[in-house]
């Protein structure tokens, strides 16, 4: 599941939808517990990704940040 989260974050998505089937099949959770746990894991990974990229600069322009806050 951790590898799936790493690959999802590298692709730019949170990965909550891909965690739910894994939790249902391998961890024997029901849907009422798997969905909130998956959302919590996805939120945590997105916050960590944001904190890592907070001070990163654009590869072509050192004055710009890697996160385009105009789009957000």
Rosetta blueprint (number, residue, H / E / L):
1 X L
2 X H
3 X H
4 X H
5 X H
6 X H
7 X H
8 X H
9 X H
10 X H
11 X H
12 X L
13 X L
14 X L
15 X L
16 X H
17 X H
18 X H
19 X H
20 X H
21 X H
22 X H
23 X H
24 X H
25 X H
26 X H
27 X L
28 X L
29 X L
30 X L
31 X H
32 X H
33 X H
34 X H
35 X H
36 X H
37 X H
38 X H
39 X H
40 X H
41 X H
42 X H
43 X H
44 X H
45 X H
46 X H
47 X H
48 X H
49 X H
50 X H
51 X H
52 X H
53 X H
54 X L
55 X L
56 X L
57 X E
58 X L
59 X L
60 X L
61 X L
62 X L
63 X L
64 X L
65 X E
66 X L
67 X L
68 X L
69 X L
70 X L
71 X L
72 X L
